[in-house]
Amino acid sequence: MGQVSSIEKAKPVSMKQIAIKDAFWNDYIELVREVVVPYQWEAINDRVEGAERSGAVSNFKIAAGLEQGEYYGFVFQDTDVAKWLEAVAYLLVAKRDEALEQVADDMIDIIEKAQQPSGYLNTYFTIKEPEGKWTNLTECHELYTAGHMIEAGVAYYEATGKRKLLDIVCRIADDIANVFGDGPGQIAGYDGHQEIELALVKLYKTTGESKYLELSRYFVDKRGEQPSFFIEEAERRGWTTHWNKGRIHIEPEYFQAHKPVREQDVAVGHAVRVVYMLAGMADVARETGDASLLEACRRLWNNIVSKQMYITGGIGSMAQGEAFSVDYDLPNDTVYSETCASIGLIFFAQRMLQLDPDSRYADVLERALYNTVIGGMSRDGRHFFYVNPLEVTPDVCNGRNKNFNHIKPVRQEWFGCACCPPNIARLLASLGDYMYSVQNNVVYSHLYIGGETELELNGARVTIVQQAELPWEGKVRYEIGLDADAEFTLALRLPDWASSRTVKINGEAYALDANVVKGYAMLERSWKSGDVVELELTMPVMKVRSHPLVRHNAGKVALQRGPLVYCLEEADNGPLLQQYTLQRDAEPHIAFDEKLAGGVKLIRIDASKLDAESWGQALYRADHAPSADSVTATFIPYFAWANRGKGEMTVWVREQS
């Protein structure tokens, strides 16, 4: 296998080195701290009236022998506790909270008691089906569940220095290393839902134990080998299925197991599994120098973002299997676009930035973050979207057409399969990890989020204070602090949404033409303490059109300003949004709504709206064209929709020909 040279690798700047101070994002981080994490703790303890039961904490207590009862929930219910603990860890990095830390410590004590002497930890199989351990990897998520607990253990140790959960997850990983492999009596296979791969790399980086990296690489290399492990496993099990009493039907593409990962070039199957797999592949490529894995990551990235991604950064267009469909099949009203899938895409993008600092990865990361991810949670922090549609008609999705059953016009309090809410919490709580990376003597600024960052470059201590006005205005300011003059490069991302960009250093214009590399303005100089960099990004309202092969958007446009995609909502425009047509040359106007979602900028633009009443009662007519009224259409940021009750919504709107 070829090798990745060291020059291609960048190291993310840890959130431990960053204090976020940003008017937009601090609201979300504090919402996670003050509302989301406490609410989710109540939810996984089954103390939220009216919400779906979780059973996640009680399962651990039963497995630990602290309570009597029956297992409740999905086979992977443990992951809700793991992701909650991971989010807590990230919050503790930013600000210690003794009360919250004690709650987490108490939960970790319960987890320790639930762990078996071998290191095995999974409450479903401990309580309900002890004889079924490791017999149905295709469906039962044992390694996926272990992976989330490993991530929690690493995060909690990094945040607090406490080893108890880290030791628990090391025992989990050691047990897995004993069970899996090509040796006598071992299982030569892998999980149906990827996650363990990226978790093991995190454990390796924290502990320095190379066996964890090798185990991750084993799972990556094994996936897709033929004959199919999942088919062989099903034969040993008598073709029984966990989910019902029938015979299991295996589609290898659903699990990305149809061929070895290095040979895959089209994203297929369950969308979250794809991007979790790719994040793990990128991790292994980074740590081992495996160029063939990196090339596979690039091929699949290109397929996803150029042929299978929504304008909001959502992925996975089919409700059936929560999966990718085929290239350019991107329906807006039956879309799935699971919140977790966009979060997984962000994980993948961050890792690709470490392997190849290219603004195209950060552009997608930003797109998913500002639209689908924060759109997946209400401003009260207590309601969530699992599915993120781009067009909603409540009467249809609440009606008899079962093709729309997965579409919800309002966010839900909780879910039986509650993977998305804690995923949002852990991502937002760790936002600092996504802002900067360092490659040799270059500091890359990927996201424009205000805050103070401290790092070392060639022995020099550097402080960077960033002030940003995104997402409402494209002004960014950096002030450099140094103990002594230092030479390094500050690389500023030039987003794909900016129509023009200007840079000033200490008030003097900086020529960008010859100093842009892979979408970053490379500001190379000898820096002095107190130097100021000003970046101005022009943020016009853009009418975005789809590739002609996206049949669902033919003749339609979507509005975008800066990183934000906009939508029409019934609360501003009345019902029957499909009757709107934007005038081709109409000038958009920006307004501010201080009441909606903490205060947002709106877009108002001239349009026409068909007059349905003038049509009459006939379903079809050849003798009449409906009249249209001139109206002003009001667009709001996509992330802010469904915060004012139930109503219609659409992102894509017809444009006058």
C-alpha positions as CSV (number, residue, x, y, z in Angstrom):
1,M,0.0,0.0,0.0
2,G,1.2,3.5,-0.8
3,Q,2.0,6.0,2.0
4,V,0.7,9.5,2.8
5,S,3.6,11.9,3.2
6,S,3.8,13.8,6.5
7,I,3.4,17.1,4.6
8,E,-0.2,16.2,3.9
9,K,-1.2,15.8,7.5
10,A,-2.6,18.5,9.7
11,K,-3.4,18.3,13.4
12,P,-6.6,19.8,14.8
13,V,-6.3,22.4,17.5
14,S,-8.0,20.9,20.5
15,M,-11.0,22.6,22.1
16,K,-8.9,22.6,25.3
17,Q,-6.9,25.4,23.6
18,I,-10.0,27.4,22.6
19,A,-12.5,29.6,24.5
20,I,-15.4,30.3,22.2
21,K,-16.8,33.8,22.6
22,D,-19.3,34.3,19.8
23,A,-22.6,36.0,19.8
24,F,-24.3,33.3,17.7
25,W,-22.6,30.1,18.9
26,N,-22.4,30.8,22.6
27,D,-26.2,30.8,22.7
28,Y,-26.2,27.3,21.4
29,I,-23.4,26.1,23.6
30,E,-25.1,27.5,26.7
31,L,-28.4,26.0,25.6
32,V,-26.6,22.6,25.5
33,R,-25.2,23.2,29.0
34,E,-28.2,24.7,30.7
35,V,-31.1,22.9,28.9
36,V,-30.2,20.2,26.5
37,V,-27.9,18.0,28.6
38,P,-30.1,18.3,31.7
39,Y,-33.2,17.6,29.6
40,Q,-31.6,14.6,28.0
41,W,-30.5,13.2,31.4
42,E,-34.2,13.4,32.5
43,A,-35.2,11.8,29.2
44,I,-32.8,8.8,29.5
45,N,-34.0,8.4,33.1
46,D,-37.7,8.3,31.9
47,R,-38.6,11.5,33.8
48,V,-40.0,13.6,30.9
49,E,-43.8,13.4,30.9
50,G,-45.2,12.8,27.5
51,A,-41.9,11.8,25.9
52,E,-41.2,8.3,24.6
53,R,-39.7,6.0,27.2
54,S,-36.0,5.5,27.0
55,G,-35.0,2.8,29.5
56,A,-31.3,3.6,28.8
57,V,-30.3,4.3,32.4
58,S,-32.5,1.7,34.0
59,N,-31.0,-0.9,31.7
60,F,-27.6,-0.2,33.2
61,K,-28.9,-0.4,36.7
62,I,-30.6,-3.7,36.0
63,A,-27.4,-5.1,34.4
64,A,-25.4,-3.8,37.4
65,G,-27.7,-5.7,39.8
66,L,-29.0,-2.4,41.3
67,E,-32.6,-2.8,40.2
68,Q,-34.9,-5.5,39.1
69,G,-36.8,-5.4,35.8
70,E,-36.8,-6.1,32.1
71,Y,-34.6,-4.7,29.4
72,Y,-36.3,-1.8,27.5
73,G,-35.6,-0.2,24.2
74,F,-33.6,-1.0,21.1
75,V,-30.6,-3.3,21.2
76,F,-28.3,-0.3,21.0
77,Q,-30.0,1.7,23.8
78,D,-26.7,2.0,25.7
79,T,-25.5,4.5,23.2
80,D,-27.8,7.2,24.5
81,V,-26.0,7.1,27.9
82,A,-22.6,7.0,26.1
83,K,-23.3,10.0,24.0
84,W,-24.7,11.9,26.9
85,L,-21.5,11.3,28.9
86,E,-19.4,12.4,25.9
87,A,-21.4,15.7,25.7
88,V,-20.9,16.2,29.4
89,A,-17.1,15.7,29.0
90,Y,-16.9,18.4,26.4
91,L,-18.9,20.8,28.6
92,L,-16.5,20.1,31.4
93,V,-13.5,21.1,29.2
94,A,-15.0,24.5,28.7
95,K,-16.2,25.0,32.3
96,R,-15.9,22.7,35.3
97,D,-19.3,22.0,36.9
98,E,-19.0,19.9,40.1
99,A,-22.7,19.0,40.3
100,L,-22.8,17.8,36.6
101,E,-19.5,16.0,37.0
102,Q,-20.8,14.2,40.1
103,V,-23.9,13.0,38.2
104,A,-21.6,11.7,35.5
105,D,-19.3,10.0,38.0
106,D,-22.3,8.3,39.6
107,M,-23.4,7.0,36.2
108,I,-19.9,5.7,35.5
109,D,-20.0,3.8,38.8
110,I,-23.1,2.1,37.6
111,I,-21.5,1.3,34.2
112,E,-18.5,-0.2,36.0
113,K,-20.8,-2.5,37.9
114,A,-22.6,-3.6,34.7
115,Q,-19.4,-4.6,33.0
116,Q,-18.7,-8.3,32.9
117,P,-15.3,-9.7,34.1
118,S,-14.2,-10.4,30.6
119,G,-14.6,-6.7,29.8
120,Y,-17.8,-7.2,27.8
121,L,-20.3,-4.4,28.3
122,N,-23.8,-4.4,26.6
123,T,-26.9,-4.3,28.8
124,Y,-29.2,-5.9,26.1
125,F,-27.2,-9.1,26.0
126,T,-26.4,-9.0,29.7
127,I,-30.0,-8.8,30.7
128,K,-32.1,-10.3,27.9
129,E,-30.0,-12.6,25.7
130,P,-26.7,-13.6,27.3
131,E,-26.3,-16.6,25.0
132,G,-26.6,-14.4,22.0
133,K,-23.4,-12.4,22.4
134,W,-21.5,-11.8,19.1
135,T,-23.9,-14.1,17.2
136,N,-25.7,-11.3,15.2
137,L,-23.2,-8.6,14.3
138,T,-25.2,-7.9,11.2
139,E,-28.1,-6.4,13.1
140,C,-27.4,-6.0,16.8
141,H,-24.9,-3.2,17.0
142,E,-22.6,-4.6,19.7
143,L,-19.4,-3.1,18.3
144,Y,-21.3,0.1,17.4
145,T,-22.5,0.4,21.0
146,A,-19.0,-0.4,22.3
147,G,-17.6,2.3,20.1
148,H,-19.8,5.0,21.5
149,M,-18.8,4.0,25.0
150,I,-15.1,4.1,24.0
151,E,-15.6,7.7,22.7
152,A,-17.2,8.7,25.9
153,G,-14.4,7.1,27.9
154,V,-11.7,9.0,26.0
155,A,-13.6,12.3,26.1
156,Y,-14.2,12.0,29.9
157,Y,-10.6,11.2,30.6
158,E,-9.4,14.1,28.5
159,A,-11.8,16.5,30.2
160,T,-11.3,15.4,33.8
161,G,-8.2,13.3,34.1
162,K,-10.3,10.6,35.7
163,R,-9.4,7.1,34.5
164,K,-12.4,5.0,35.7
165,L,-14.4,5.2,32.4
166,L,-11.2,5.1,30.4
167,D,-10.2,1.9,32.1
168,I,-13.7,0.5,31.5
169,V,-13.4,1.1,27.8
170,C,-9.9,-0.3,27.6
171,R,-11.3,-3.5,29.0
172,I,-14.0,-3.4,26.4
173,A,-11.5,-2.9,23.6
174,D,-9.2,-5.7,25.0
175,D,-12.1,-8.1,25.1
176,I,-13.0,-7.2,21.5
177,A,-9.3,-7.8,20.5
178,N,-9.6,-11.3,22.0
179,V,-12.8,-12.1,20.3
180,F,-12.1,-10.7,16.8
181,G,-9.3,-11.7,14.4
182,D,-8.2,-14.4,12.0
183,G,-6.8,-16.7,14.7
184,P,-8.3,-20.0,16.0
185,G,-11.6,-19.5,17.7
186,Q,-11.8,-15.8,16.8
187,I,-14.6,-14.1,14.8
188,A,-13.2,-13.0,11.4
189,G,-15.9,-10.3,10.9
190,Y,-17.1,-6.8,11.7
191,D,-20.2,-4.9,12.8
192,G,-23.2,-4.1,10.7
193,H,-23.1,-0.4,11.9
194,Q,-19.7,1.3,11.7
195,E,-18.5,3.3,14.7
196,I,-15.9,1.1,16.4
197,E,-13.3,2.0,13.8
198,L,-13.1,5.7,14.6
199,A,-13.5,5.0,18.4
200,L,-10.5,2.7,18.5
201,V,-8.3,5.2,16.8
202,K,-9.3,7.8,19.5
203,L,-8.4,5.2,22.1
204,Y,-5.1,4.5,20.5
205,K,-4.2,8.2,20.4
206,T,-5.1,8.6,24.1
207,T,-3.4,5.5,25.4
208,G,-0.6,5.0,22.9
209,E,-1.5,1.3,22.6
210,S,-0.9,0.4,19.0
211,K,-3.1,-2.7,19.3
212,Y,-6.2,-0.5,19.2
213,L,-5.1,1.1,15.9
214,E,-4.4,-2.3,14.5
215,L,-7.8,-3.5,15.6
216,S,-9.4,-0.6,13.9
217,R,-7.5,-1.3,10.7
218,Y,-8.6,-4.9,10.9
219,F,-12.2,-4.0,10.9
220,V,-11.7,-1.6,8.0
221,D,-9.8,-4.1,5.9
222,K,-12.2,-6.9,6.7
223,R,-15.3,-5.1,5.5
224,G,-16.5,-6.2,2.1
225,E,-14.3,-9.3,1.8
226,Q,-15.9,-12.1,0.0
227,P,-17.6,-14.5,0.7
228,S,-19.8,-12.2,2.8
229,F,-19.2,-12.4,6.5
230,F,-22.9,-11.4,7.1
231,I,-24.1,-14.3,5.0
232,E,-21.8,-16.8,6.7
233,E,-23.0,-15.5,10.1
234,A,-26.7,-15.8,9.1
235,E,-26.1,-19.4,8.0
236,R,-24.6,-20.2,11.4
237,R,-27.6,-18.6,13.1
238,G,-30.1,-20.4,10.9
239,W,-31.1,-17.1,9.1
240,T,-33.0,-15.8,12.1
241,T,-33.4,-12.1,12.5
242,H,-33.3,-9.9,15.6
243,W,-36.2,-7.7,14.4
244,N,-38.9,-10.2,13.8
245,K,-39.6,-13.9,13.6
246,G,-39.0,-14.2,9.9
247,R,-36.0,-15.0,7.8
248,I,-33.3,-12.3,7.5
249,H,-32.7,-10.8,4.1
250,I,-29.2,-9.4,3.6
251,E,-28.3,-6.7,1.1
252,P,-24.6,-6.2,1.4
253,E,-24.8,-2.7,-0.1
254,Y,-26.9,-1.6,2.9
255,F,-23.9,-2.3,5.1
256,Q,-21.3,-1.1,2.7
257,A,-20.1,-4.7,2.6
258,H,-20.6,-5.4,-1.1
259,K,-16.9,-5.1,-1.9
260,P,-13.8,-4.1,0.0
261,V,-13.8,-0.4,1.1
262,R,-10.8,0.5,-1.1
263,E,-12.8,-0.5,-4.2
264,Q,-16.0,1.5,-3.4
265,D,-16.7,4.6,-5.4
266,V,-20.4,5.3,-4.9
267,A,-22.0,5.9,-1.5
268,V,-24.7,3.3,-1.0
269,G,-26.8,2.0,1.9
270,H,-27.5,3.4,5.3
271,A,-26.2,7.0,5.2
272,V,-25.0,7.3,8.8
273,R,-23.0,4.0,8.5
274,V,-21.4,5.3,5.3
275,V,-20.0,8.5,6.9
276,Y,-19.0,6.8,10.2
277,M,-17.2,4.3,8.1
278,L,-15.4,7.0,6.1
279,A,-14.5,8.9,9.3
280,G,-12.8,5.7,10.5
281,M,-11.1,5.1,7.2
282,A,-9.7,8.6,7.2
283,D,-8.5,8.1,10.8
284,V,-6.7,4.9,9.8
285,A,-5.3,6.5,6.7
286,R,-3.9,9.4,8.8
287,E,-2.3,7.2,11.4
288,T,-0.9,4.5,9.1
289,G,-0.1,6.5,6.0
290,D,-2.4,4.3,3.9
291,A,-2.7,6.2,0.6
292,S,-5.2,3.7,-0.9
293,L,-7.6,4.3,2.0
294,L,-7.2,8.1,1.5
295,E,-8.0,7.7,-2.2
296,A,-11.1,5.7,-1.5
297,C,-12.2,8.5,1.0
298,R,-11.7,11.1,-1.7
299,R,-13.8,9.1,-4.3
300,L,-16.7,8.6,-1.9
301,W,-16.5,12.2,-0.7
302,N,-16.8,13.4,-4.3
303,N,-19.7,11.1,-5.0
304,I,-21.6,12.3,-1.9
305,V,-21.1,16.0,-2.2
306,S,-21.4,16.3,-6.0
307,K,-24.3,13.9,-6.6
308,Q,-26.1,12.9,-3.3
309,M,-26.1,15.8,-0.9
310,Y,-28.9,18.3,-0.3
311,I,-28.3,22.0,-0.3
312,T,-28.7,22.0,3.5
313,G,-25.8,19.5,3.9
314,G,-28.3,16.7,4.5
315,I,-27.5,13.2,3.1
316,G,-29.6,10.0,2.7
317,S,-32.6,10.7,0.5
318,M,-34.6,7.5,1.2
319,A,-36.7,6.7,4.2
320,Q,-36.4,3.0,3.3
321,G,-33.2,2.0,5.1
322,E,-32.4,5.6,6.0
323,A,-30.2,5.4,2.9
324,F,-28.7,6.9,-0.1
325,S,-30.6,6.3,-3.3
326,V,-28.9,6.9,-6.7
327,D,-27.0,9.8,-8.0
328,Y,-29.1,13.0,-8.3
329,D,-32.2,11.4,-6.7
330,L,-32.9,14.2,-4.1
331,P,-36.7,14.5,-3.4
332,N,-37.5,17.3,-1.0
333,D,-40.8,16.1,0.4
334,T,-40.0,12.4,1.1
335,V,-36.4,13.1,2.0
336,Y,-34.9,11.4,5.1
337,S,-31.7,13.4,5.7
338,E,-31.2,12.1,9.3
339,T,-29.6,14.6,11.6
340,C,-27.0,12.0,12.6
341,A,-26.0,11.6,8.9
342,S,-25.1,15.3,8.7
343,I,-23.2,15.0,11.9
344,G,-21.3,12.1,10.5
345,L,-20.6,14.1,7.4
346,I,-19.1,16.7,9.6
347,F,-16.9,14.1,11.3
348,F,-15.7,12.9,7.9
349,A,-15.1,16.5,6.7
350,Q,-13.0,17.3,9.8
351,R,-10.8,14.3,9.2
352,M,-10.3,15.0,5.5
353,L,-9.2,18.5,6.5
354,Q,-6.5,16.9,8.6
355,L,-5.3,14.8,5.6
356,D,-5.7,17.5,3.0
357,P,-6.4,21.1,4.1
358,D,-8.8,22.1,1.3
359,S,-11.6,24.5,1.7
360,R,-14.1,22.3,-0.1
361,Y,-14.2,20.0,3.0
362,A,-14.7,23.0,5.4
363,D,-17.4,24.4,3.1
364,V,-19.4,21.3,3.4
365,L,-18.7,21.0,7.2
366,E,-20.0,24.6,7.6
367,R,-23.1,23.9,5.4
368,A,-24.2,20.9,7.4
369,L,-23.5,22.7,10.7
370,Y,-25.4,25.9,10.0
371,N,-28.4,24.2,8.4
372,T,-29.3,20.6,9.1
373,V,-27.5,20.2,12.5
374,I,-28.8,23.3,14.3
375,G,-32.1,22.9,12.5
376,G,-32.4,19.5,14.1
377,M,-33.0,21.1,17.5
378,S,-35.6,23.7,18.6
379,R,-34.6,26.9,20.3
380,D,-36.0,25.6,23.5
381,G,-33.5,22.7,23.5
382,R,-36.2,20.2,24.2
383,H,-37.5,19.2,20.8
384,F,-35.7,17.6,17.9
385,F,-35.9,16.5,14.3
386,Y,-34.7,13.0,13.4
387,V,-35.7,13.7,9.7
388,N,-34.9,17.0,8.0
389,P,-37.3,17.6,5.1
390,L,-36.9,20.5,2.6
391,E,-40.6,20.6,1.9
392,V,-43.5,20.0,4.3
393,T,-47.3,20.0,3.9
394,P,-48.7,19.0,7.3
395,D,-52.0,17.6,6.0
396,V,-50.1,15.2,3.8
397,C,-47.5,14.0,6.3
398,N,-50.2,13.6,8.9
399,G,-52.6,12.0,6.5
400,R,-53.2,8.6,4.8
401,N,-50.2,8.7,2.5
402,K,-47.8,6.3,4.4
403,N,-44.9,7.5,2.2
404,F,-44.8,10.6,4.4
405,N,-45.1,9.0,7.8
406,H,-41.5,9.7,8.6
407,I,-41.9,13.5,8.0
408,K,-42.8,15.5,11.0
409,P,-44.0,19.1,10.7
410,V,-42.9,19.9,14.3
411,R,-39.9,18.7,16.3
412,Q,-40.5,15.8,18.7
413,E,-39.7,15.7,22.5
414,W,-37.8,12.4,22.3
415,F,-37.5,9.2,20.2
416,G,-37.5,5.5,21.0
417,C,-34.4,5.5,18.8
418,A,-32.9,8.6,20.2
419,C,-29.6,8.7,18.4
420,C,-30.0,12.3,17.1
421,P,-30.5,14.5,20.2
422,P,-27.4,13.4,22.1
423,N,-25.4,13.5,18.8
424,I,-26.4,17.2,18.5
425,A,-25.4,17.8,22.1
426,R,-22.0,16.2,21.8
427,L,-21.2,18.0,18.5
428,L,-22.2,21.5,19.7
429,A,-20.4,20.9,23.0
430,S,-17.2,20.1,21.1
431,L,-17.5,22.8,18.5
432,G,-14.0,24.2,19.3
433,D,-12.4,21.0,17.9
434,Y,-13.6,22.0,14.4
435,M,-12.3,25.6,14.2
436,Y,-8.5,25.4,13.5
437,S,-5.8,22.9,12.5
438,V,-2.0,23.2,12.3
439,Q,0.2,21.8,9.6
440,N,3.9,22.4,10.1
441,N,4.1,26.2,10.3
442,V,0.6,26.9,9.0
443,V,-2.5,27.7,11.1
444,Y,-5.7,27.0,9.2
445,S,-8.8,28.8,10.2
446,H,-11.7,26.6,9.0
447,L,-14.8,28.1,10.8
448,Y,-15.4,31.8,11.5
449,I,-16.5,31.6,15.1
450,G,-15.4,34.2,17.7
451,G,-13.0,33.1,20.5
452,E,-9.5,33.0,21.9
453,T,-7.1,30.3,20.9
454,E,-3.6,29.5,22.3
455,L,-1.1,27.3,20.5
456,E,2.6,26.7,20.0
457,L,4.4,27.0,16.6
458,N,8.0,25.9,16.5
459,G,8.3,26.7,20.2
460,A,6.6,30.1,20.0
461,R,3.5,30.7,22.0
462,V,0.8,32.2,19.8
463,T,-2.6,33.7,20.9
464,I,-5.3,34.3,18.3
465,V,-8.3,36.3,19.2
466,Q,-11.0,36.0,16.5
467,Q,-14.1,38.2,16.3
468,A,-16.7,37.1,13.8
469,E,-20.1,38.4,12.7
470,L,-21.3,35.3,10.9
471,P,-23.7,34.1,10.0
472,W,-25.3,37.5,9.5
473,E,-22.3,39.5,8.2
474,G,-19.1,38.4,6.6
475,K,-16.7,40.4,8.8
476,V,-13.9,38.6,10.6
477,R,-11.1,40.1,12.7
478,Y,-8.0,38.4,14.1
479,E,-5.6,39.9,16.6
480,I,-2.3,38.1,17.1
481,G,-0.6,37.8,20.5
482,L,3.1,36.7,20.8
483,D,5.8,36.6,23.4
484,A,8.3,37.4,20.6
485,D,8.1,37.9,16.8
486,A,7.5,34.7,15.0
487,E,7.2,33.6,11.4
488,F,4.2,31.5,10.4
489,T,1.3,31.4,8.0
490,L,-2.2,32.2,8.9
491,A,-4.5,30.4,6.4
492,L,-8.0,31.9,6.1
493,R,-10.7,29.9,4.3
494,L,-12.4,31.7,1.4
495,P,-15.9,30.2,1.5
496,D,-17.7,29.2,-1.7
497,W,-20.6,31.5,-0.8
498,A,-18.5,34.7,-0.8
499,S,-18.7,36.7,-4.0
500,S,-15.7,38.7,-3.1
501,R,-13.0,38.7,-0.4
502,T,-10.7,41.3,0.9
503,V,-7.9,41.0,3.5
504,K,-6.2,43.7,5.4
505,I,-3.2,43.4,7.7
506,N,-2.8,46.3,10.1
507,G,-5.1,48.3,7.9
508,E,-3.2,47.7,4.6
509,A,-4.6,45.6,1.8
510,Y,-3.1,42.2,1.3
511,A,-2.9,40.9,-2.3
512,L,-4.8,37.6,-2.5
513,D,-4.3,36.6,-6.2
514,A,-1.0,34.8,-5.8
515,N,-1.5,33.7,-2.2
516,V,-4.5,31.4,-2.4
517,V,-3.9,27.6,-2.0
518,K,-6.8,25.2,-2.1
519,G,-9.3,27.8,-1.1
520,Y,-7.2,29.4,1.7
521,A,-5.6,32.8,1.8
522,M,-2.1,32.1,2.9
523,L,-0.9,35.0,5.0
524,E,2.8,34.3,5.4
525,R,4.9,36.8,7.3
526,S,6.9,37.6,10.4
527,W,4.2,38.4,12.9
528,K,4.4,40.9,15.7
529,S,2.3,40.9,18.8
530,G,-0.7,43.2,18.2
531,D,-0.9,42.5,14.5
532,V,-4.5,42.7,13.2
533,V,-6.0,40.8,10.3
534,E,-9.4,41.8,8.8
535,L,-11.2,39.5,6.5
536,E,-14.3,40.8,4.7
537,L,-16.5,38.3,2.8
538,T,-19.3,39.7,0.7
539,M,-22.6,38.0,1.4
540,P,-25.1,38.5,-1.4
541,V,-28.4,36.8,-1.5
542,M,-27.7,34.0,-4.0
543,K,-30.3,32.2,-6.2
544,V,-28.9,28.7,-6.2
545,R,-29.9,26.2,-8.8
546,S,-29.5,22.4,-8.9
547,H,-27.7,20.3,-11.4
548,P,-30.1,19.6,-14.3
549,L,-30.2,15.9,-13.4
550,V,-31.9,16.7,-10.1
551,R,-35.4,16.4,-11.5
552,H,-37.1,17.5,-8.3
553,N,-35.7,21.0,-8.5
554,A,-36.2,21.7,-12.3
555,G,-37.2,25.3,-12.8
556,K,-36.7,26.1,-9.1
557,V,-34.2,28.1,-7.1
558,A,-33.2,28.2,-3.4
559,L,-32.0,31.3,-1.6
560,Q,-28.8,31.3,0.3
561,R,-26.9,34.1,2.1
562,G,-23.6,33.3,3.6
563,P,-23.6,29.8,5.0
564,L,-27.4,29.9,5.6
565,V,-30.0,28.3,3.3
566,Y,-33.4,30.0,3.5
567,C,-36.9,28.7,3.2
568,L,-40.5,29.9,2.9
569,E,-42.7,29.1,5.9
570,E,-46.5,29.3,6.3
571,A,-46.2,31.6,9.4
572,D,-45.0,34.4,7.1
573,N,-46.5,33.6,3.8
574,G,-49.7,31.8,4.4
575,P,-50.5,28.3,3.1
576,L,-50.1,26.8,-0.4
577,L,-46.4,27.7,-0.8
578,Q,-46.2,25.7,-4.0
579,Q,-48.1,28.5,-5.7
580,Y,-45.2,31.0,-5.2
581,T,-43.1,32.0,-8.2
582,L,-40.1,34.3,-7.7
583,Q,-39.6,37.1,-10.2
584,R,-36.4,36.5,-12.1
585,D,-34.9,40.0,-11.7
586,A,-36.4,40.9,-8.3
587,E,-34.0,42.5,-5.8
588,P,-33.9,40.9,-2.4
589,H,-34.1,43.0,0.7
590,I,-32.7,42.1,4.1
591,A,-34.7,42.6,7.3
592,F,-34.3,41.6,11.0
593,D,-36.7,39.7,13.1
594,E,-35.7,39.9,16.7
595,K,-38.4,37.4,17.9
596,L,-37.7,34.4,15.7
597,A,-35.1,31.9,17.0
598,G,-33.2,34.4,19.0
599,G,-33.1,37.0,16.2
600,V,-32.5,36.3,12.5
601,K,-32.1,38.1,9.3
602,L,-35.0,37.6,6.8
603,I,-35.0,37.9,3.1
604,R,-37.9,39.6,1.4
605,I,-38.3,39.4,-2.4
606,D,-41.0,40.2,-5.0
607,A,-43.0,37.2,-6.2
608,S,-46.3,36.1,-7.6
609,K,-48.8,33.7,-6.1
610,L,-51.4,31.8,-8.0
611,D,-55.0,32.6,-7.1
612,A,-56.6,29.2,-6.5
613,E,-60.0,30.7,-6.0
614,S,-60.2,31.9,-9.6
615,W,-59.8,28.4,-10.9
616,G,-63.2,27.1,-10.0
617,Q,-64.1,23.5,-9.1
618,A,-62.7,21.5,-12.1
619,L,-59.7,19.4,-11.4
620,Y,-58.3,19.9,-14.9
621,R,-59.0,22.7,-17.4
622,A,-57.8,23.5,-20.9
623,D,-59.6,26.8,-21.2
624,H,-58.2,28.7,-18.3
625,A,-54.9,29.8,-16.8
626,P,-55.0,30.8,-13.1
627,S,-54.4,34.4,-12.3
628,A,-51.6,35.4,-10.0
629,D,-51.2,38.2,-7.5
630,S,-48.1,40.2,-6.9
631,V,-46.8,39.5,-3.3
632,T,-43.7,39.8,-1.2
633,A,-42.3,36.5,-0.2
634,T,-40.5,36.3,3.2
635,F,-37.7,33.7,3.6
636,I,-36.3,32.7,6.9
637,P,-33.1,30.7,7.7
638,Y,-33.8,27.0,7.3
639,F,-32.5,26.3,10.8
640,A,-35.2,28.5,12.3
641,W,-38.3,26.8,10.7
642,A,-40.9,25.0,12.9
643,N,-40.3,27.2,15.9
644,R,-43.7,28.9,15.5
645,G,-46.1,25.9,15.4
646,K,-47.2,23.6,12.6
647,G,-47.2,24.8,9.1
648,E,-46.0,24.4,5.5
649,M,-42.4,24.9,4.6
650,T,-40.3,24.8,1.4
651,V,-36.8,25.5,0.4
652,W,-37.0,25.2,-3.4
653,V,-39.3,27.7,-5.1
654,R,-40.3,28.2,-8.8
655,E,-38.6,31.0,-10.7
656,Q,-40.2,33.0,-13.5
657,S,-38.9,31.7,-16.8
